[in-house]
Amino acid sequence: MEHCKVYQSHVLFPEDRRLIIEGPVPPEQLSELTMHPDLKAFRRPAEQHEALVEIAGLPEGRIIITRDRDMIVGYVTFHHPDEQERWSEGNMEDLIELGAIEVAKDYRSLGLGQRMIKTAFEEGQMEHYIVFTTEYYWHWDLKGSGLNVWDYRKMMERLMKVVDMEWYATDDPEICSHPANCLMVRIGRHVPLSSQEQFDRIRFRQRFMY
């Protein structure tokens, strides 16, 4: 399938700052920007920057960023699921993972996470996809946020619900390994029933147990 990417841009002026939320950002533009040093939840900032550029160059890859002038202070990634994970089993062209979301500490509490996710879904560009995210508590910044694991999960659920993502059941061992972990999914309006059924088969390997 052809992956339609519709560029969107918004300007915010919080606390005398001028922030630009935009995307999907092409790899050429991303490579010219710098990463805020606090963006290190998944890997070192320079390595994460390289990963963002690589994802942006994928046919289905989408990077939504918040930047303060030429510095990336927040980002959200969308791409096909990793080949090592069960979600890639069906080789589904219309299954997209919301992989990572991160905002530099000095820019939190401005609603940037919500705004970046909403930007990715504007102009109906995600209506042909099943978009999912896997939330694992060991990826959460519990220390930096001051939240306990349950309050952090509630925060993540509220964040994903801004684009109508919903909690879905699964027998995936990693998600089932802790009750705070969860799978959240949004099925676009134009996703065929055959893709929805295929996704259900991936969600439940041990179907007879449910």
C-alpha positions as CSV (number, residue, x, y, z in Angstrom):
1,M,0.0,0.0,0.0
2,E,1.1,3.6,-0.5
3,H,1.7,5.4,2.7
4,C,0.1,8.9,2.7
5,K,2.0,11.4,4.8
6,V,0.3,14.8,5.2
7,Y,2.6,17.4,6.7
8,Q,1.1,19.5,9.5
9,S,2.6,22.4,11.5
10,H,1.4,24.3,14.6
11,V,3.1,27.2,16.5
12,L,2.8,27.6,20.3
13,F,3.9,30.4,22.5
14,P,4.1,29.0,26.0
15,E,6.0,30.9,28.7
16,D,7.6,33.3,26.2
17,R,8.9,30.5,24.0
18,R,8.1,29.8,20.4
19,L,7.6,26.1,19.8
20,I,6.8,24.5,16.5
21,I,5.0,21.1,16.4
22,E,5.3,19.6,13.0
23,G,5.4,16.4,11.0
24,P,5.8,13.9,9.5
25,V,9.3,15.5,9.2
26,P,11.4,14.2,6.3
27,P,14.9,12.7,7.2
28,E,16.8,15.6,5.4
29,Q,15.2,18.1,7.7
30,L,15.6,16.0,10.9
31,S,19.3,15.5,10.2
32,E,19.9,19.3,10.3
33,L,18.4,19.6,13.8
34,T,19.9,18.9,17.2
35,M,18.5,16.8,20.1
36,H,17.9,18.2,23.5
37,P,20.4,16.5,25.9
38,D,17.5,15.4,28.2
39,L,16.0,13.2,25.4
40,K,17.7,10.0,26.7
41,A,14.9,7.7,27.8
42,F,15.6,5.1,25.1
43,R,19.2,5.7,24.1
44,R,21.8,8.5,24.1
45,P,20.5,11.7,22.4
46,A,22.9,11.4,19.5
47,E,21.9,7.8,18.9
48,Q,18.2,8.6,19.2
49,H,18.6,11.4,16.7
50,E,20.1,8.9,14.2
51,A,17.2,6.5,14.9
52,L,14.6,9.3,14.2
53,V,16.3,10.1,10.9
54,E,16.3,6.4,9.9
55,I,12.6,6.0,10.9
56,A,11.6,9.1,8.9
57,G,13.2,7.6,5.8
58,L,11.0,4.4,6.0
59,P,8.1,4.3,3.6
60,E,5.6,4.0,6.5
61,G,7.8,5.9,9.1
62,R,6.5,9.1,10.6
63,I,8.3,11.4,13.1
64,I,6.4,14.2,14.7
65,I,8.5,16.7,16.6
66,T,8.4,19.7,18.8
67,R,11.3,22.0,18.3
68,D,12.6,25.1,20.0
69,R,14.3,26.9,17.1
70,D,16.7,24.2,15.7
71,M,16.5,21.9,18.8
72,I,14.2,18.9,19.1
73,V,12.6,19.0,22.5
74,G,10.0,16.3,22.0
75,Y,9.1,13.6,19.5
76,V,6.7,10.8,18.6
77,T,7.6,7.9,16.3
78,F,5.3,5.8,14.1
79,H,6.6,2.7,12.2
80,H,5.9,-0.9,11.4
81,P,6.4,-3.2,14.5
82,D,9.9,-4.5,15.2
83,E,10.7,-7.8,13.4
84,Q,11.6,-9.4,16.8
85,E,8.1,-8.8,18.3
86,R,4.9,-10.8,17.7
87,W,3.1,-7.8,16.3
88,S,5.1,-8.1,13.1
89,E,4.0,-11.7,12.5
90,G,1.4,-11.0,9.9
91,N,3.6,-8.6,7.9
92,M,0.6,-6.3,7.9
93,E,1.2,-3.1,5.8
94,D,-1.7,-1.4,7.6
95,L,-0.5,-2.1,11.1
96,I,1.5,0.9,12.5
97,E,3.1,1.1,16.0
98,L,3.2,4.3,18.0
99,G,6.7,3.4,19.2
100,A,8.2,6.1,21.3
101,I,7.1,9.4,22.8
102,E,9.4,11.6,24.8
103,V,9.5,15.3,25.9
104,A,12.5,17.0,27.5
105,K,12.0,17.7,31.2
106,D,12.0,21.5,30.9
107,Y,9.1,21.3,28.3
108,R,6.8,18.9,30.2
109,S,3.4,20.0,31.5
110,L,2.8,22.0,28.3
111,G,0.6,19.4,26.7
112,L,3.2,18.7,24.0
113,G,2.7,14.9,24.0
114,Q,-1.1,15.3,23.3
115,R,-0.5,17.9,20.6
116,M,2.2,15.8,18.8
117,I,0.0,12.7,18.8
118,K,-3.0,14.7,17.5
119,T,-0.9,16.2,14.8
120,A,0.0,12.7,13.5
121,F,-3.7,11.9,13.0
122,E,-4.8,15.2,11.3
123,E,-6.4,15.2,7.8
124,G,-7.6,11.6,8.3
125,Q,-4.1,10.3,7.4
126,M,-4.4,7.4,9.9
127,E,-7.8,6.2,8.9
128,H,-6.3,3.3,6.8
129,Y,-4.3,2.0,9.6
130,I,-4.6,0.0,12.8
131,V,-2.4,2.1,15.2
132,F,-1.3,0.4,18.4
133,T,1.1,1.1,21.3
134,T,2.5,-1.2,23.9
135,E,2.9,0.4,27.3
136,Y,5.5,-1.2,29.6
137,Y,6.0,0.3,33.0
138,W,9.8,-0.2,32.8
139,H,10.0,2.4,30.1
140,W,8.2,5.1,32.2
141,D,10.0,7.9,33.9
142,L,8.5,7.2,37.4
143,K,11.4,8.9,39.2
144,G,11.3,12.1,37.1
145,S,7.6,12.4,37.1
146,G,7.1,11.6,40.8
147,L,4.2,9.4,39.9
148,N,3.6,5.9,41.0
149,V,3.1,3.1,38.4
150,W,-0.7,3.3,38.5
151,D,-0.9,7.1,38.2
152,Y,1.6,7.0,35.3
153,R,-0.5,4.4,33.5
154,K,-3.6,6.6,33.9
155,M,-1.6,9.5,32.5
156,M,-0.6,7.3,29.5
157,E,-4.1,6.2,28.9
158,R,-5.4,9.8,28.9
159,L,-2.7,10.7,26.5
160,M,-3.6,7.9,24.0
161,K,-7.3,8.6,24.3
162,V,-6.9,12.1,22.7
163,V,-6.9,10.2,19.4
164,D,-9.5,7.6,20.6
165,M,-7.0,4.8,21.3
166,E,-8.6,2.2,23.5
167,W,-7.4,-0.6,25.8
168,Y,-7.3,-4.0,24.1
169,A,-6.8,-7.4,25.7
170,T,-4.0,-9.7,24.6
171,D,-2.1,-12.8,25.8
172,D,1.3,-11.3,24.9
173,P,3.6,-12.5,27.7
174,E,5.4,-9.1,28.1
175,I,2.2,-7.2,28.5
176,C,0.8,-9.9,30.8
177,S,4.0,-9.9,32.9
178,H,2.7,-6.8,34.9
179,P,-0.8,-5.6,35.4
180,A,0.2,-2.0,34.7
181,N,1.4,-2.9,31.2
182,C,-1.2,-2.5,28.5
183,L,-2.0,-2.6,24.8
184,M,-3.8,0.4,23.3
185,V,-5.3,0.4,19.8
186,R,-7.1,2.6,17.3
187,I,-8.7,1.0,14.3
188,G,-9.1,3.5,11.4
189,R,-12.4,3.9,9.7
190,H,-11.1,2.5,6.4
191,V,-9.3,-0.6,7.8
192,P,-10.8,-3.7,6.1
193,L,-12.4,-6.5,8.3
194,S,-9.7,-8.9,7.1
195,S,-7.0,-6.8,8.7
196,Q,-9.0,-6.5,11.9
197,E,-9.3,-10.2,12.1
198,Q,-5.7,-10.8,11.4
199,F,-4.8,-8.4,14.2
200,D,-7.0,-10.3,16.5
201,R,-5.1,-13.5,15.7
202,I,-1.9,-11.8,16.5
203,R,-3.3,-10.4,19.8
204,F,-4.3,-13.9,20.9
205,R,-2.1,-16.8,20.2
206,Q,-3.7,-19.0,22.9
207,R,-7.2,-18.3,21.7
208,F,-8.6,-21.4,23.3
209,M,-7.9,-19.9,26.7
210,Y,-10.3,-16.9,26.3
